[in-house]
């Protein structure tokens, strides 16, 4: 996904001409040593029946999650033990993440999908007023229309994000961040941890409810490293709020193309797409989907590319 710098070929040619192989000394090859594997830093009580997730378990109980549901996740042998969760104080996505989506292939993929689902999009647009090109652009960028929905156990991924305020984890993050930047304060680390906990703690009970509705185990739902799942990569709370049964089969599945496109339309509509008359207004709507300027630029550029290719058909 990242562009590579081209070598300076002309300079190499000059060096090759000027070099005299008769006097060249053979260079000794440096021995390559494999980097030692990183050691997982486990935190919490190693003898905990909740596999070290005691802090999170306490927070979930306070939020009203039943012990029976907690046990099914945090006492299950497939649930990894709680370990150190590093985080940045001011994370920011790089534009380079999305450069691969500038390729014509992805715009063609989106245009083809729009053509195949023309009737479904017509009904969605009539209901929510969100352009099919924007909805499709999001689903192409998120998962290439379902080709890559993720293989991570999202119960684990969401649990990590919801556990960053664990005191042991906060202290370790402060130690590491302060070692790199002496201006970092414990208060700043705690504030960032509190934001992440407030954001992701509600996702655990929502995931439990999603699993019950889908009649599957909470640990069986797979998705991204950020805990999102399905074609549009919704978090569990987004599924609960914005998921739509687009094909009318009585079940909302984000792995179903029709349900997915209706759900994305509902999501953007709920954040005010109809009232968004200017590009800046529309950017604010998409910001709610992913708080990244680079992501918003990629979506709008993709949507315009799909629209252009549809006009060429």
C-alpha positions as a Markdown table, in Angstrom:
| # | Residue | x | y | z |
|---|---|---|---|---|
| 1 | Unk | 0.0 | 0.0 | 0.0 |
| 2 | Unk | 2.9 | 2.3 | 0.5 |
| 3 | Unk | 4.8 | 3.7 | -2.5 |
| 4 | Unk | 8.5 | 2.8 | -2.8 |
| 5 | Unk | 11.2 | 5.3 | -3.8 |
| 6 | Unk | 12.9 | 4.5 | -7.1 |
| 7 | Unk | 16.7 | 4.0 | -7.0 |
| 8 | Unk | 19.0 | 6.6 | -8.5 |
| 9 | Unk | 19.8 | 4.5 | -11.6 |
| 10 | Unk | 22.0 | 7.1 | -13.3 |
| 11 | Unk | 24.2 | 7.4 | -10.3 |
| 12 | Unk | 24.6 | 3.7 | -10.1 |
| 13 | Unk | 25.6 | 3.5 | -13.8 |
| 14 | Unk | 28.3 | 6.1 | -13.2 |
| 15 | Unk | 29.7 | 4.2 | -10.3 |
| 16 | Unk | 29.7 | 1.0 | -12.2 |
| 17 | Unk | 31.8 | 2.6 | -15.0 |
| 18 | Unk | 34.3 | 4.2 | -12.7 |
| 19 | Unk | 34.8 | 1.1 | -10.6 |
| 20 | Unk | 37.7 | -1.1 | -11.5 |
| 21 | Unk | 36.9 | -4.8 | -10.7 |
| 22 | Unk | 40.6 | -5.8 | -10.8 |
| 23 | Unk | 41.2 | -3.7 | -7.7 |
| 24 | Unk | 37.9 | -4.3 | -6.0 |
| 25 | Unk | 38.1 | -6.2 | -2.7 |
| 26 | Unk | 35.3 | -8.7 | -2.1 |
| 27 | Unk | 32.9 | -7.4 | 0.5 |
| 28 | Unk | 32.2 | -9.6 | 3.5 |
| 29 | Unk | 28.6 | -10.4 | 3.9 |
| 30 | Unk | 27.2 | -9.3 | 7.2 |
| 31 | Unk | 25.7 | -12.1 | 9.2 |
| 32 | Unk | 21.9 | -11.6 | 9.5 |
| 33 | Unk | 20.5 | -12.2 | 12.9 |
| 34 | Unk | 16.8 | -12.6 | 13.3 |
| 35 | Unk | 15.2 | -10.0 | 15.6 |
| 36 | Unk | 14.2 | -11.6 | 18.9 |
| 37 | Unk | 10.4 | -12.0 | 19.1 |
| 38 | Unk | 8.7 | -9.4 | 21.3 |
| 39 | Unk | 7.8 | -10.7 | 24.7 |
| 40 | Unk | 4.1 | -10.2 | 25.6 |
| 41 | Unk | 3.9 | -8.1 | 28.7 |
| 42 | Unk | 1.0 | -9.6 | 30.8 |
| 43 | Unk | -0.6 | -7.4 | 33.3 |
| 44 | Unk | -2.9 | -8.1 | 36.2 |
| 45 | Unk | -3.2 | -11.1 | 38.5 |
| 46 | Unk | -1.7 | -14.1 | 36.7 |
| 47 | Unk | -4.0 | -16.4 | 38.8 |
| 48 | Unk | -7.2 | -14.5 | 38.0 |
| 49 | Unk | -10.1 | -16.6 | 37.0 |
| 50 | Unk | -10.9 | -13.9 | 34.5 |
| 51 | Unk | -7.5 | -14.2 | 32.8 |
| 52 | Unk | -6.3 | -10.9 | 34.0 |
| 53 | Unk | -9.4 | -8.9 | 32.8 |
| 54 | Unk | -10.5 | -8.1 | 36.4 |
| 55 | Unk | -10.5 | -4.3 | 35.9 |
| 56 | Unk | -12.7 | -4.6 | 32.8 |
| 57 | Unk | -15.0 | -7.2 | 34.5 |
| 58 | Unk | -15.6 | -4.7 | 37.3 |
| 59 | Unk | -16.4 | -1.9 | 34.8 |
| 60 | Unk | -18.8 | -4.2 | 32.9 |
| 61 | Unk | -20.6 | -5.3 | 36.1 |
| 62 | Unk | -21.0 | -1.6 | 37.0 |
| 63 | Unk | -22.5 | -1.1 | 33.6 |
| 64 | Unk | -25.1 | -3.8 | 34.3 |
| 65 | Unk | -23.6 | -6.7 | 32.3 |
| 66 | Unk | -24.7 | -10.1 | 33.7 |
| 67 | Unk | -22.1 | -12.3 | 35.3 |
| 68 | Unk | -23.2 | -15.2 | 33.1 |
| 69 | Unk | -22.3 | -13.2 | 30.0 |
| 70 | Unk | -19.0 | -12.0 | 31.5 |
| 71 | Unk | -18.1 | -15.6 | 32.3 |
| 72 | Unk | -18.7 | -16.8 | 28.8 |
| 73 | Unk | -16.1 | -14.3 | 27.5 |
| 74 | Unk | -13.5 | -13.8 | 30.1 |
| 75 | Unk | -13.2 | -17.3 | 31.5 |
| 76 | Unk | -13.2 | -18.9 | 28.1 |
| 77 | Unk | -9.8 | -20.6 | 27.2 |
| 78 | Unk | -9.9 | -19.0 | 23.8 |
| 79 | Unk | -9.9 | -15.5 | 25.3 |
| 80 | Unk | -6.3 | -14.4 | 25.5 |
| 81 | Unk | -4.9 | -13.1 | 28.8 |
| 82 | Unk | -4.9 | -9.4 | 29.5 |
| 83 | Unk | -1.7 | -7.9 | 28.4 |
| 84 | Unk | -0.1 | -4.4 | 27.9 |
| 85 | Unk | -2.1 | -2.1 | 25.6 |
| 86 | Unk | 0.0 | 0.7 | 24.2 |
| 87 | Unk | -1.7 | 3.8 | 22.9 |
| 88 | Unk | -0.8 | 7.2 | 21.5 |
| 89 | Unk | -1.9 | 10.5 | 23.0 |
| 90 | Unk | -2.7 | 12.1 | 19.6 |
| 91 | Unk | -3.1 | 9.4 | 17.0 |
| 92 | Unk | -3.5 | 10.5 | 13.4 |
| 93 | Unk | -4.1 | 8.4 | 10.2 |
| 94 | Unk | -1.6 | 8.9 | 7.4 |
| 95 | Unk | -2.8 | 9.7 | 3.9 |
| 96 | Unk | -0.6 | 6.9 | 2.6 |
| 97 | Unk | -3.0 | 4.4 | 4.1 |
| 98 | Unk | -5.5 | 5.2 | 1.4 |
| 99 | Unk | -3.3 | 5.8 | -1.7 |
| 100 | Unk | -4.0 | 2.3 | -3.0 |
| 101 | Unk | -7.6 | 3.2 | -3.4 |
| 102 | Unk | -6.7 | 5.8 | -6.0 |
| 103 | Unk | -6.2 | 2.9 | -8.5 |
| 104 | Unk | -8.8 | 2.6 | -11.2 |
| 105 | Unk | -9.5 | -1.0 | -10.2 |
| 106 | Unk | -11.3 | 0.1 | -7.0 |
| 107 | Unk | -13.4 | 2.7 | -8.8 |
| 108 | Unk | -14.4 | 0.1 | -11.4 |
| 109 | Unk | -15.2 | -2.4 | -8.5 |
| 110 | Unk | -17.5 | 0.3 | -7.0 |
| 111 | Unk | -19.1 | 1.2 | -10.3 |
| 112 | Unk | -19.8 | -2.5 | -11.1 |
| 113 | Unk | -21.4 | -2.9 | -7.7 |
| 114 | Unk | -23.6 | 0.1 | -8.1 |
| 115 | Unk | -24.8 | -1.3 | -11.5 |
| 116 | Unk | -25.5 | -4.7 | -10.0 |
| 117 | Unk | -27.5 | -3.3 | -7.1 |
| 118 | Unk | -29.2 | -0.5 | -9.0 |
| 119 | Unk | -32.7 | -1.2 | -7.7 |
| 120 | Unk | -31.6 | -1.7 | -4.1 |
| 121 | Unk | -29.7 | 1.6 | -4.2 |
| 122 | Unk | -32.8 | 3.4 | -5.8 |
| 123 | Unk | -34.9 | 2.4 | -2.8 |
| 124 | Unk | -32.2 | 3.3 | -0.3 |
| 125 | Unk | -31.7 | 6.7 | -1.8 |
| 126 | Unk | -35.4 | 7.3 | -1.8 |
| 127 | Unk | -35.6 | 6.5 | 1.9 |
| 128 | Unk | -32.4 | 8.1 | 3.2 |
| 129 | Unk | -31.3 | 10.6 | 0.5 |
| 130 | Unk | -27.7 | 9.4 | 0.5 |
| 131 | Unk | -26.0 | 9.0 | -2.9 |
| 132 | Unk | -25.1 | 5.4 | -3.9 |
| 133 | Unk | -21.6 | 6.4 | -4.8 |
| 134 | Unk | -20.8 | 7.6 | -1.3 |
| 135 | Unk | -22.2 | 4.5 | 0.3 |
| 136 | Unk | -20.3 | 2.3 | -2.1 |
| 137 | Unk | -17.1 | 4.2 | -1.7 |
| 138 | Unk | -17.2 | 3.6 | 2.1 |
| 139 | Unk | -17.8 | -0.2 | 1.6 |
| 140 | Unk | -15.0 | -0.4 | -1.0 |
| 141 | Unk | -12.6 | 1.3 | 1.3 |
| 142 | Unk | -13.6 | -0.6 | 4.4 |
| 143 | Unk | -13.6 | -4.1 | 3.1 |
| 144 | Unk | -13.5 | -4.1 | -0.7 |
| 145 | Unk | -17.2 | -4.9 | -0.7 |
| 146 | Unk | -16.8 | -7.7 | 1.7 |
| 147 | Unk | -13.7 | -9.3 | 0.4 |
| 148 | Unk | -11.7 | -8.5 | 3.6 |
| 149 | Unk | -13.9 | -8.2 | 6.6 |
| 150 | Unk | -11.2 | -9.3 | 9.1 |
| 151 | Unk | -10.3 | -12.4 | 11.0 |
| 152 | Unk | -9.8 | -10.9 | 14.5 |
| 153 | Unk | -11.8 | -12.0 | 17.5 |
| 154 | Unk | -13.6 | -8.7 | 18.1 |
| 155 | Unk | -14.5 | -9.6 | 21.7 |
| 156 | Unk | -10.8 | -9.6 | 22.4 |
| 157 | Unk | -10.0 | -6.4 | 20.3 |
| 158 | Unk | -12.9 | -4.4 | 21.9 |
| 159 | Unk | -11.9 | -5.6 | 25.3 |
| 160 | Unk | -8.4 | -4.3 | 24.9 |
| 161 | Unk | -9.7 | -0.9 | 23.8 |
| 162 | Unk | -12.1 | -0.8 | 26.7 |
| 163 | Unk | -9.3 | -1.8 | 29.2 |
| 164 | Unk | -6.7 | 0.9 | 28.5 |
| 165 | Unk | -7.6 | 2.7 | 31.8 |
| 166 | Unk | -6.6 | -0.3 | 33.9 |
| 167 | Unk | -4.2 | 1.3 | 36.4 |
| 168 | Unk | -1.4 | -1.1 | 35.5 |
| 169 | Unk | -1.8 | -0.3 | 31.8 |
| 170 | Unk | -1.9 | 3.5 | 32.5 |
| 171 | Unk | 1.3 | 3.3 | 34.5 |
| 172 | Unk | 3.1 | 1.3 | 31.8 |
| 173 | Unk | 2.0 | 3.7 | 29.1 |
| 174 | Unk | 3.1 | 6.7 | 31.1 |
| 175 | Unk | 6.5 | 5.1 | 31.7 |
| 176 | Unk | 7.0 | 4.4 | 28.0 |
| 177 | Unk | 5.6 | 7.7 | 26.6 |
| 178 | Unk | 7.4 | 9.8 | 29.2 |
| 179 | Unk | 10.7 | 8.1 | 28.3 |
| 180 | Unk | 10.4 | 9.3 | 24.8 |
| 181 | Unk | 8.9 | 12.7 | 25.6 |
| 182 | Unk | 9.6 | 14.2 | 29.0 |
| 183 | Unk | 6.7 | 16.7 | 28.6 |
| 184 | Unk | 4.1 | 13.8 | 28.7 |
| 185 | Unk | 2.2 | 13.9 | 32.0 |
| 186 | Unk | 0.3 | 11.2 | 33.8 |
| 187 | Unk | -2.8 | 13.4 | 33.6 |
| 188 | Unk | -2.6 | 13.4 | 29.8 |
| 189 | Unk | -2.2 | 9.6 | 29.7 |
| 190 | Unk | -5.1 | 9.2 | 32.0 |
| 191 | Unk | -7.3 | 11.6 | 29.9 |
| 192 | Unk | -6.6 | 9.6 | 26.8 |
| 193 | Unk | -7.3 | 6.4 | 28.5 |
| 194 | Unk | -10.6 | 7.7 | 29.9 |
| 195 | Unk | -11.6 | 8.8 | 26.4 |
| 196 | Unk | -10.9 | 5.3 | 24.9 |
| 197 | Unk | -12.7 | 3.6 | 27.8 |
| 198 | Unk | -15.8 | 5.8 | 27.4 |
| 199 | Unk | -15.8 | 5.1 | 23.7 |
| 200 | Unk | -15.3 | 1.4 | 23.7 |
| 201 | Unk | -16.7 | 0.1 | 27.0 |
| 202 | Unk | -20.3 | 0.3 | 25.7 |
| 203 | Unk | -19.2 | -1.9 | 22.7 |
| 204 | Unk | -18.9 | -5.0 | 25.0 |
| 205 | Unk | -22.5 | -5.2 | 26.1 |
| 206 | Unk | -23.6 | -4.3 | 22.6 |
| 207 | Unk | -21.5 | -7.1 | 21.2 |
| 208 | Unk | -23.1 | -9.5 | 23.6 |
| 209 | Unk | -26.5 | -8.4 | 22.4 |
| 210 | Unk | -25.5 | -8.7 | 18.7 |
| 211 | Unk | -24.3 | -12.3 | 19.4 |
| 212 | Unk | -27.6 | -13.2 | 21.1 |
| 213 | Unk | -29.6 | -11.8 | 18.2 |
| 214 | Unk | -27.5 | -13.6 | 15.7 |
| 215 | Unk | -27.6 | -16.8 | 17.9 |
| 216 | Unk | -23.8 | -17.2 | 17.9 |
| 217 | Unk | -21.2 | -17.0 | 20.7 |
| 218 | Unk | -19.7 | -13.6 | 21.4 |
| 219 | Unk | -16.2 | -15.0 | 20.7 |
| 220 | Unk | -17.1 | -16.3 | 17.3 |
| 221 | Unk | -17.7 | -12.9 | 15.7 |
| 222 | Unk | -14.7 | -11.9 | 13.6 |
| 223 | Unk | -13.7 | -8.5 | 12.3 |
| 224 | Unk | -10.9 | -5.9 | 12.3 |
| 225 | Unk | -8.2 | -5.1 | 14.8 |
| 226 | Unk | -10.4 | -2.1 | 15.8 |
| 227 | Unk | -13.3 | -4.4 | 16.7 |
| 228 | Unk | -15.5 | -3.5 | 13.7 |
| 229 | Unk | -17.2 | -6.2 | 11.6 |
| 230 | Unk | -19.2 | -6.8 | 8.4 |
| 231 | Unk | -19.0 | -5.2 | 5.0 |
| 232 | Unk | -19.3 | -1.7 | 6.3 |
| 233 | Unk | -17.2 | -2.4 | 9.4 |
| 234 | Unk | -19.6 | -1.2 | 12.0 |
| 235 | Unk | -18.9 | -1.4 | 15.7 |
| 236 | Unk | -21.5 | -3.3 | 17.7 |
| 237 | Unk | -23.3 | -0.1 | 18.9 |
| 238 | Unk | -23.5 | 1.1 | 15.3 |
| 239 | Unk | -25.1 | -2.2 | 14.3 |
| 240 | Unk | -27.7 | -1.8 | 17.1 |
| 241 | Unk | -28.5 | 1.8 | 16.2 |
| 242 | Unk | -28.2 | 1.9 | 12.4 |
| 243 | Unk | -28.4 | -1.7 | 11.1 |
| 244 | Unk | -31.3 | -2.1 | 8.6 |
| 245 | Unk | -32.9 | -5.2 | 7.2 |
| 246 | Unk | -32.7 | -4.0 | 3.6 |
| 247 | Unk | -33.7 | -7.2 | 1.9 |
| 248 | Unk | -36.7 | -7.8 | 4.3 |
| 249 | Unk | -35.7 | -11.3 | 5.4 |
| 250 | Unk | -36.3 | -10.5 | 9.1 |
| 251 | Unk | -32.7 | -10.4 | 10.1 |
| 252 | Unk | -30.0 | -7.6 | 9.9 |
| 253 | Unk | -26.7 | -9.0 | 8.6 |
| 254 | Unk | -23.8 | -6.7 | 7.9 |
| 255 | Unk | -22.4 | -9.5 | 5.7 |
| 256 | Unk | -25.4 | -9.2 | 3.4 |
| 257 | Unk | -24.8 | -6.6 | 0.6 |
| 258 | Unk | -28.3 | -5.2 | 0.7 |
| 259 | Unk | -28.5 | -4.9 | 4.5 |
| 260 | Unk | -25.0 | -3.4 | 4.4 |
| 261 | Unk | -25.8 | -0.6 | 1.9 |
| 262 | Unk | -29.0 | 0.2 | 3.6 |
| 263 | Unk | -27.3 | 0.4 | 7.0 |
| 264 | Unk | -24.6 | 2.7 | 5.7 |
| 265 | Unk | -27.3 | 4.9 | 4.1 |
| 266 | Unk | -29.1 | 5.0 | 7.5 |
| 267 | Unk | -25.9 | 5.8 | 9.3 |
| 268 | Unk | -25.0 | 8.8 | 7.2 |
| 269 | Unk | -28.6 | 10.0 | 7.1 |
| 270 | Unk | -28.9 | 9.9 | 10.9 |
| 271 | Unk | -25.9 | 12.2 | 11.1 |
| 272 | Unk | -27.6 | 14.7 | 8.8 |
| 273 | Unk | -26.6 | 14.0 | 5.2 |
| 274 | Unk | -29.9 | 15.4 | 3.8 |
| 275 | Unk | -29.2 | 18.7 | 5.4 |
| 276 | Unk | -25.6 | 18.7 | 4.3 |
| 277 | Unk | -25.7 | 21.1 | 1.4 |
| 278 | Unk | -22.0 | 22.0 | 1.1 |
| 279 | Unk | -18.9 | 19.8 | 0.8 |
| 280 | Unk | -17.8 | 20.9 | 4.3 |
| 281 | Unk | -21.1 | 19.8 | 5.7 |
| 282 | Unk | -20.8 | 16.4 | 4.1 |
| 283 | Unk | -17.3 | 16.1 | 5.4 |
| 284 | Unk | -18.6 | 16.6 | 8.9 |
| 285 | Unk | -21.2 | 13.8 | 8.3 |
| 286 | Unk | -18.5 | 11.3 | 7.1 |
| 287 | Unk | -16.3 | 12.4 | 10.1 |
| 288 | Unk | -18.8 | 10.6 | 12.3 |
| 289 | Unk | -18.0 | 7.4 | 10.4 |
| 290 | Unk | -14.2 | 7.7 | 10.8 |
| 291 | Unk | -12.7 | 10.7 | 12.5 |
| 292 | Unk | -9.9 | 11.1 | 9.9 |
| 293 | Unk | -9.4 | 13.8 | 7.3 |
| 294 | Unk | -7.4 | 11.3 | 5.2 |
| 295 | Unk | -10.4 | 8.9 | 5.3 |
| 296 | Unk | -12.9 | 11.6 | 4.3 |
| 297 | Unk | -10.7 | 12.6 | 1.4 |
| 298 | Unk | -10.5 | 9.0 | 0.2 |
| 299 | Unk | -14.2 | 8.5 | 0.4 |
| 300 | Unk | -15.1 | 11.6 | -1.6 |
| 301 | Unk | -12.4 | 10.9 | -4.2 |
| 302 | Unk | -13.6 | 7.3 | -4.6 |
| 303 | Unk | -17.3 | 8.5 | -4.8 |
| 304 | Unk | -16.4 | 10.9 | -7.6 |
| 305 | Unk | -14.4 | 8.3 | -9.4 |
| 306 | Unk | -17.4 | 5.9 | -9.3 |
| 307 | Unk | -19.7 | 8.6 | -10.4 |
| 308 | Unk | -17.4 | 9.4 | -13.4 |
| 309 | Unk | -17.2 | 5.8 | -14.4 |
| 310 | Unk | -20.9 | 5.4 | -14.2 |
| 311 | Unk | -21.3 | 8.3 | -16.6 |
| 312 | Unk | -19.0 | 6.6 | -19.1 |
| 313 | Unk | -21.1 | 3.5 | -19.2 |
